Amino acid sequence: MTTLDPPGSAHLAADQAAIPILVFCAEARCVWANTQAEEWLGLSIRHMRKGRFGILSPACAHLADIIEQACGTRRTVVALGRMLGGDGPFDVHARWSDEHEQLILSVLPHQEVGAKASEAPALGFGRMLAHELKNPLASVRGAAQLIRRETDMEGARDLARLIIQDVDRITRLADHWSRVGDIQLGPRSEINLNLLAVSAMDSLHRADTATRGVMRDNFDPSLPVIAGDPDLLMQAVLNLLQNAFDAVRTDPSAEIVVETRFDAGPKSRTGGNPTPLVLSVRDNGPGIPETLGSGIFTPFVTTKPAGEGLGLAFSARIAALHEGQIDFESQAGRTVFNIRLPIARKDPK
């Protein structure tokens, strides 16, 4: 049975909240709104219930896109820094409830998503995740070592060696989280972005053979090296590749292009720091919903039906630790994520 508005004490709390809160049924029709929402929109709940919510006012029209996306996908959608009918910016949280088959929409004053703000929700989760990962990782590594030791097949030994390498890399990443709850740079070394991209593509091919034939590369062979943590950068690239593949997985014409290049254009700076070395991952999937905007890099914001919303936040943090950045462009049929990094500094002699 569908619940059309908050029950009991929850109803009272929502009605007295200092922010606008609205409830929508699965068909994206408004079924309840608190007093703050009525005053903010200048509309009574009786008026909001009568017809299509999106045609009631400019603010309703902007909210309707978020509401319809969340109801249509049965997923929570977060839109940050939105101008709603000329007012704003606001942060809009559209939280889908499977239990009640309804959407609860909250509208809050916008808060800048700086480094600390975007990372805070992930800190406790990071410690928990690291703890939960370590036992199964140790088990997988032990099994791979046994295969490598006992088998007479050269190919199997090679695969076991690759499994051990990947498990060790993931374990080191888990150690980063378990120590401090946030990631920090490990030992730096010189890294060739082309070789890093090849290693990431190979790792994804091993994890999912369906990725073979979908990816192609376009590398600049003359790129200078960068200085960084190879485990973290590898994971950042893997996250982008996995996201791209998830976007095109069911498309028979799926294509992912991994490109490296030197770019000295206007986007190639992080503050006063030049970041001309670019690794791009481009796919021909449906694109990222406009409602997410830059919030796509916020922990727990995701477009995936079964996603946790940590991959891009993790990758953005890794880029920032390397004095770089991640940006993206997206439209239907073309989405590009760019990791921009500085050239390795030469030690003064």
N, C-alpha and C positions, 0 to 999 in steps of 0.2 A: 504493500500500500504506500502511495506517495505522500510524504509529509509536505504540506504547502507552506508552513511557516514554523519558526523556531518554537519548540514546545516549552511549556512551564516557565521555570526560572530563566532559561536561556532567552525566551521571548522578552521577558522583562529587562534583562541585562542588555539585549540588543537594542530595545526601544530607548533605553536611557544612555546609550553610547554617545560619545562626543563626535563621532564620525558618521558619515552616511553609510548605512547598511541596507542592502536590498536582497530579496530572495527571488529566484527565478525557477520555474519548473523546467523539466527536460526539453520542452518545446520553446524555451527562451522567452516565455511570457512572465512578466512581473506578477508575483503573487503576494508580496509583502514588502513593506518599506518602513524603516523607523522614522521617528519625527524629524531627526536631523536630515535624512534623505529628502523628505517632503519639503522642508524649508530650503535646502540647498538647491533642489531642482525647481522649486516654485510650483510643484504639482502635488495633488493629493493622491493617496494610494488608490482611491476609487477611479481617478482619471488614468493612473498608470495601468490599472487592470483592464481598461476598456479595449485597448487595441494594441497595435504594434508599438513596442517601446521606442524603437529607433526613430520614429517620426514625430515624437512629442516635443523635442527641443534639440538645438545643436549639441548640447552636452549628452543627451540621450543617444543621439546618432553616433557620437564617438564611442560611447560605452557599448553600443549594440554590437559593434564588430568584435569586441573582446568577449561579450556574453555569448554570441552565436558560435564563436570558435570554441569556447570552453564547453558549452552544451553539446555542440556537434561532435567533439572528440571525447567527451566525458573525462576531461583532464583539467587540472588546475592551470590557470594562465595568470602570469604576473606581467603587468605593463608599467614601466617606470618612467617618470618624467613626462607624462602625457598632458597636452593642452586640451582641455575639454570645453569646446564651445567658446574659446577665447580666454577661458579661465585656467589657472594652473601655474606651475606644473603640479600634477598629482601622481601618486603611485596607486595603481588599481590592482587589487587582489581578487581574482575570481576563483573561488575555491569550490571545486565539484565534490559532492558527497555521494558516493555509491550507495551508502546505507539509506539515505532519504531520497535519492534520485532528484537532487535539486542543487542549484548553484547559489552560493552566498557571496555577494559582491560587496567589498569594502573599498572605500575611497579615502586615502590618507594624504596629508600634505607631503610633497616630494622631499625625500632626503637624498643628498648626494651619496652616490655609492663609491666611496673612496676605498683605498686598500683595506683599511681596518674594518670598515662597514661590510664590505663584500666577503671578507674572510671569516668574520666572527661566527656565523652560523655553522661553519664547517669544522670548527676546531674540535669540539667534543666528538662529532661524528668521525673525524679523522682518527682520533685515538681508539675509538671503538672499532672502526674498520681495520686498523692495523692489527689490533689484538685478535680479531676474528680471522684474519687472513693467515696468520703465521702458522697455525697448526696444519691446515690443509696444504699450505705451500711446502712445509717440511715433509709431509706425506708424499706429495707429488715428486719432490726432489729425490726422496729415498727410493721410490719406485723407478725413477729414471736411472739412478745409479745402479740399481739391481739389473735393469735391462742392459745397460751398457757393459756391465761386468760379465753377465751370463750369456749374452747372445753371441752367436758366431757370424751373424750377418753384419757386414760393414755398414750397409745403409741404416740398419736399426741403431747401430752404435752412434752414427752421425746424428740421427734424430734425437737420441737420448741426450747427446751432448748439447744440442740446441735447446732441448727442454730445460736442462740444468741451467744454461745461460739465462734463459728467460725467467725462470723461477728465482734465480739469484738477483736479477735486476728488480723484479717485483718485490722481493724481500727487502732489498735496500730502500725502495720507495716506502714500504710499510714502516721501516725503521725511522725514516724521516718524520712520518706522522706520529709514531708512537712516542718519540722523544719530546716533541714540543707541541703536537697538535696541529702545527702548520708546517709547511715544507720550507726547508732551507737548503742552500747550495752545499753540495758535497765537494770533493776535490775537483778542481778545474783541469781541463786538458784542451789541447787544440783539436777542433772538430771541423771536419769537412762536411758541409751541409748536404752535398750530393751523396756521400757515403752514408750519412745519417738517414737520408730519405730512403735509400735502397734498403738499408737494414730494417727500417720501419715497415716498408712494403713487404719485404720477405717475411717478417714476423706476422703480419696480418694474413698473408697467404697461408702460412702454416696453421694459423688459428681457424681460418675459414676458407676452404678451397674455392668457394663461390666468388671470391674476390679476384681470382685469376682471370685475366682477359678483360676485366673492367678498367684496370688502372694502366696508365701509360705515363712516361716521364718526359720532361723537357728541361734538361739541366744546362746551366751555364758552366762549362768546364773550367773557366778562368776565375771563379770566385775565390776570394781570400778566405782563410780559415777564421773561425770564431773561437773564443775561449769560453768554455762552459762546462757544466755538469752533464756528461753524456747520457746518464740514466734519465735525468729529468727532461732533457730536450727530446730524447727518444720517446718518452711517454707523451709529451705535448704533441708531437707529430702523429703518434699512433691515435691519440684522441681525435684529431682532425680527420685522419683517414677513416676511422671507424664511423664518425658522424656522417661523413660524405657517403660512405657505403650504405649506411642505414637509410639515407635519404633516397637512394636510387635502387635499393635492393630488388624491388619487384618490377623494375622497368627493363624491358628487353633491350632497349637502346641505351642502357646505362653507360656512362663514361665518367671517369675520374682522372684528372690530369694533375700530376705533381710537378711543380715547376720551381726552379731556383733562378734567381736573377739579381743583378745589381741595380738598385733604384735610388737615385739621388733626388727624387722629386719632393713635392711639399709634404707628403705623408711620411717621409723617411727621417723623422726626428721624434724623439721622446723628450719633450722639454728642450733643453739645449744640447741633447746628446744625439749625434747622427746615428741612424740605424739603417744603413743602405743595403744590408744583406737580407734578402727576402726568400722565404720558402712558402710557396702558395699551394693550397689544395683546392681544386675547382671541380664542382660536380654539376650535372645537368638535371638535378632533382627539382622538386616543386618550390623550393625556396623557403626562407624563414618568415613566419608571419610578422607583419609590420607591428603588431601589438606588443611583441617582445622587445623590439629595438635593442638598445645596448644592454638591457636586462638579461640578455642571453648569456652574459658572462657572470651572472650572479649565481651563487650556489643554490641548488635545488630548483632552478628554473629550467624546464625542459619541454621540448616538443615531442618527445618520444613516448609512445603508449606505455612502455615499461622502463622508462629511464629514471635515473636518480638526479640528473641535473648537476652533476659535479664535474664532468669532463672539461667543458669549456672554462669554467671557473679555475680549475686546476691548471689548464694550459695557459690562461692569462696570467696567473700568478708566476708560473715558471718563466714566461717571457719577461715579466717585470723584474724578477730576480736577476735576469741576465741583462738588465738595463735596456730591454726592448719592449715590444708591445705586440698585440694582436688586433687586427681590424678586419672587417668583413664588408662585402657588398653582396646583396641578394635580391634576386627577382626570380619569377617563375622561369625555370630552365637554365639558370646560371647563378650559382652561389660560390663565392671565393672567400676563403679565409687566408690571411697573410700573417705569417710570423716574421716580424722585422727585428733584426739583431745588429749590434755593432760589430765592427771589425776588431779582431783581437789586437790589443795594444802591445806594442813592442816594448820590452823592458829596456830602460835607459842603461847604457853601458858607461 
